[in-house]
Amino acid sequence: MMDKCENNLINPNWAKHGYIQVYTGDGKGKTTASLGLAMRALGRCWKVLIIMFMKGGDDYGELNSFRNLSPEIARNLTIIQAGSDKIVYQNNKTENDENIVKEGWELAKKAIKNDEYNLIILDEANIAIDMGFIDLQEMIAVLKSKPEDMEIVLTGRNARQEIIDIAHLVSEIKPVKHYWDTGIVARKGIEY
């Protein structure tokens, strides 16, 4: 059976141009939206890098799913976790948390500069900027110098206006109603 990614006859004449997307807001679904985009891109034989800032540990349903992709799809996917195995807030952040995020950011910058991927998802990058782990001006400079055909997605609450200003697509996810407000806790398969 021929590997469709090797043949890649999907649409060789499509206009190649990559954009900057931002998924932000206080509502649920920012990471979920970006991972859906990753699955779509993988289905079109794109090389995808996902860097999960602020998220460590192994108990994420999406990681389990990605581990079980077919070999021909999985070879186009790289996932890097650049976070401690805890939820980091301003009042509990440590130097170790910052160092882990900065290591992930260095890998992201290298991948962008070397034009290694078609799609790069910087999950929770907005939070990492907000916490002071990633320098806002450096992020802006990197995004402005990205390869023309590379798509980059930033997720997380509190997207800075400067990021919104240079982005081509911004979705603000607002909570209208959430079952957490009634005391329901995070559920496997839905929240993680």
PyMOL commands that set and color helices and strands:
alter all, ss='L'
color gray80, all
select helices_A, chain A and resi 4-7+30-43+61-67+71-74+95-113+125-130+136-144+161-166+179-182
alter helices_A, ss='H'
color red, helices_A
select strands_A, chain A and resi 20-24+48-53+77-82+119-123+151-155+169-172
alter strands_A, ss='S'
color yellow, strands_A
deselect
rebuild
show_as cartoon
